[in-house]
Amino acid sequence: MIGIADCNNFYASCQRVFNPSLVGKPIVVLSNNDGCVVARSNEAKALGIAMGVPAFEIKSLIEEKEVQVFSSNYTLYGDMSSRVMATLSRFSPETEIYSIDEAFLQFKGFEYYDLPEYARHIVKTTTTNTGIPISIGLAPTKTLAKLANKLAKKDPTSRGVKAILTKEEIHIALSDFPVGDIWGIGGQYAKMLAQHGVNTALEFSCLPSEWVKSKMTITGLRMWYELRGKPCIPLESAPASKKGICTSRSFGTMLTEYENIAEAVSNFTAKCAKKLRDQNSCCKIVTVFVQTNLFRGDLKQYSNSKTTILPVAINSTMELNKFALLALKGIYRKGYQYKKAGVIVTDIISSDQVQSNLFYQFDSEKQEKIMVALDKINGLYGTDKLRLGSQGFGRNWKLKNEKLSPCYTTRLKDVIDIIL
């Protein structure tokens, strides 16, 4: 059996852990630059606040209903996620961290366990240890487990657990489950299936396999098999290396000067290089892009990008930054108000597969030692304590996050004082 543990309203729950007065109140979390709603509590959903709606469009509703608004605090969310995942890993011999708030659990060898009761024990322990409420779906396949998890969230009597273990239970669960809510079926497939009279998961599972493969490729066929109880999507306990890495941000204010944009690009490049080193890989291509605010019709519009094929595959922050800034110089134009920039690294290979270049002098051994020292120092004293000069300290380009909550678990000055 496979289980999936999913944190309930994770971002909102993280805020409530450290501020219990928020329990029962509507909460929304905003995207970068406090732009759009990216997370909602159940109370906020009940008010009709939609996912992705711009914050300024619901300003009056926020004030009228006293909705609690927070900027995205990814430092807090990431640390709380680590605590949840560490707790979940105690209950299963193999886990796959699927996202910041979801993890698949493998229950092979648990044939003589009362799995639903065991799952309720996991729910109770995780919530007690971390303060984050979770739900667990149990089923023979990943797709059915995701379906079961959604049913668990909708059923207040489930105590956070829904098990679909037998053919009869699978049939009942699929019978009125919307086909568009199946894990892996997007909006276009849902429309196509509806046009063919397929509206429920059960109707989809009863289609001929040849038809599913012809209309939805092998990916759709895997979903079809999984809904019928045959596992086709294995657990991935070790995350696959990324084939492309992008770091981009919208600026808190419009930028016009090259120096400010270059500072931002240097910081984005440093993050890409660190991610490459974390997965023991190097990149052979770097792309830099800039753009103005496309939603401002009163401004002159401009966007451009430049892709550079590197002479050797690298993951050195210093070397990668050199090529990124050269690319930025090639696309920067005066007279525009820039809203966003980003760095993308692609053609990623393992660090032990890098080939040298006879016509490019690059001391890889020296660079590697410098990067090891840089990462170790930053790991001990905090991100970017040691940085390139071009990364700067002014941060005129930093994100707007006027509603940012404290980093309760990772910053000493933000630790809550308890007075007895």
C-alpha positions, -999 to +999 in steps of 0.1 A: +000+000+000+010+036-006+001+065+016+003+102+009+005+127+038-006+162+029-004+192+052-037+210+055-036+246+044+002+245+050+012+281+047-017+293+069-011+265+094+026+276+097+014+311+107-011+296+133+015+274+150+032+306+163+002+328+166-028+307+180-050+338+179-053+332+141-072+299+146-106+302+131-098+335+113-095+338+075-059+338+063-044+345+029-007+343+019+005+365-010+030+358-038+063+375-043+060+413-041+026+408-023+009+404-057-016+376-058-031+351-033-012+318-034-026+302-002-059+304+017-073+290+049-106+272+048-122+303+063-108+324+034-121+299+008-155+302+024-155+339+017-151+332-020-114+343-022-100+326-053-065+312-058-044+336-078-066+367-074-046+400-072-045+413-037-057+448-048-089+433-062-100+420-028-088+449-007-123+459+004-132+423+012-101+419+033-109+450+053-146+441+057-141+405+068-108+412+087-089+387+066-053+382+080-028+388+052+008+376+051+037+379+027+053+346+016+078+335+043+096+307+025+123+305+052+097+296+078+077+273+055+109+254+044+120+248+080+085+237+091+083+214+061+116+198+072+102+191+106+071+175+092+091+153+068+115+142+095+085+131+116+068+112+087+101+094+078+099+076+112+068+057+102+078+043+068+109+025+056+108+046+023+094+080+017+093+104-013+091+141-005+068+152-033+065+189-025+070+213+004+038+200+020+033+164+006+051+131+010+044+096-003+049+068+023+056+032+013+039+006+034+054-026+019+055-053+046+027-039+066+002-066+057-006-074+093-010-038+104-044-021+108-032+006+083-060+031+088-054+031+125-016+033+120-022+063+097-043+080+124-014+075+148+009+092+122-016+121+119-018+126+156+020+123+162+029+147+133+004+173+145+015+170+181+052+173+172+050+201+147+016+218+152+008+212+115-025+193+108-022+167+081-044+142+061-034+108+048-048+089+019-041+051+017-045+030-015-026+004-037-013+031-061-001+067-060-030+081-080-056+064-058-038+076-027-040+112-039-077+106-046-082+092-011-064+121+004-088+146-012-117+125+002-101+126+037-100+164+036-137+166+027-149+141+054-148+156+089-155+122+104-125+106+088-101+118+116-077+128+088-074+094+071-092+078+041-083+043+030-092+027-004-080-008+000-104-032-017-119-033-052-153-025-038-139+006-020-121+017-052-154+014-072-173+035-046-146+061-044-144+065-082-181+065-088-187+102-081-152+116-081-148+144-108-125+133-136-109+168-136-098+163-100-077+132-107-040+137-101-023+143-134-054+153-154-052+190-164-079+213-177-074+204-213-078+167-208-108+173-185-125+193-213-117+166-239-130+138-217-162+158-209-168+161-247-167+123-249-192+120-220-166+111-193-173+131-162-162+108-133-131+088-124-151+056-127-162+064-162-125+071-171-113+038-156-139+020-177-126+034-211-107+010-234-070+012-228-063+017-265-085+047-266-069+062-235-034+057-250-043+073-283-059+103-268-037+109-237-004+091-245+014+067-222+010+092-193-028+089-195-025+052-198-005+050-165-032+070-147-058+046-162-039+016-148-034+032-114-071+040-110-077+003-116-053-006-088-022-015-108+009+005-097+027+022-126+043+052-109+072+041-086+083+058-054+113+081-059+131+082-026+160+101-041+149+132-060+161+134-096+187+160-105+172+191-121+177+195-158+172+232-157+174+258-129+158+292-130+161+320-104+140+351-112+122+378-093+100+408-099+116+439-084+100+457-055+103+489-074+110+497-110+147+498-118+164+519-145+201+518-137+223+490-149+242+487-116+210+479-096+199+453-122+234+438-123+233+434-085+201+415-088+214+393-116+245+385-096+224+373-067+202+352-090+234+337-105+248+329-071+216+310-062+217+290-094+254+281-088+246+270-053+218+248-065+241+232-090+267+224-063+240+210-040+231+184-066+268+178-076+263+191-112+275+218-136+259+237-164+270+244-199+245+271-209+234+303-190+206+326-201+199+360-187+166+379-193+151+413-184+117+428-190+096+458-182+061+458-166+040+443-194+008+453-176+016+490-176+004+504-209+016+538-200+053+527-201+077+519-230+079+482-232+110+461-237+121+425-230+151+406-241+173+376-233+208+364-241+220+328-240+257+319-237+272+286-243+300+282-218+335+271-228+334+245-200+307+232-177+309+250-144+292+255-110+315+282-097+297+313-086+325+336-097+329+321-131+292+318-138+286+354-127+312+366-151+293+352-181+259+363-167+270+399-164+285+399-199+251+387-211+233+414-192+255+441-207+245+428-241+207+432-235+205+462-211+191+493-227+188+528-211+155+546-209+134+517-197+119+509-163+126+473-156+103+452-135+119+417-136+151+398-144+162+363-142+190+337-147+184+302-162+211+275-163+206+245-186+224+216-203+232+203-168+256+174-164+271+156-134+303+172-120+323+140-127+315+142-164+330+177-171+354+179-200+382+204-201+388+229-229+423+233-244+416+268-254+401+281-221+422+285-190+401+275-160+416+262-127+387+240-118+405+225-087+412+260-073+376+271-080+362+240-063+382+247-031+370+283-030+333+272-035+336+245-008+349+272+016+322+297+006+294+271+011+308+260+044+310+296+058+276+305+046+262+272+060+277+282+094+269+319+096+239+324+073+231+327+036+252+352+017+273+362+047+302+357+023+293+369-012+307+384-044+312+422-045+289+424-074+260+410-053+261+442-032+244+451+000+219+478-010+192+454-023+173+482-041+157+455-061+145+434-032+109+421-031+081+440-015+070+420+015+052+444+038+033+416+056+062+393+063+059+373+095+090+366+117+113+336+110+104+320+143+125+289+139+156+301+120+164+336+133+175+340+169+159+375+173+126+361+161+124+333+186+093+337+207+098+347+244+077+327+268+072+345+302+062+322+330 
